[in-house]
């Protein structure tokens, strides 16, 4: 999952764990549509 490896450095620098979970819950349905 290339997007995951792209997001990890951003997450570690800028986001809390809750923010990451919220983003994943938002993005997974978008990925599943495609």
Buried (B, 14 or more C-beta within 10 A) or exposed (E): EEEEEEBEEEBEEEBEEEEBEEBEEEEEEEEEEE
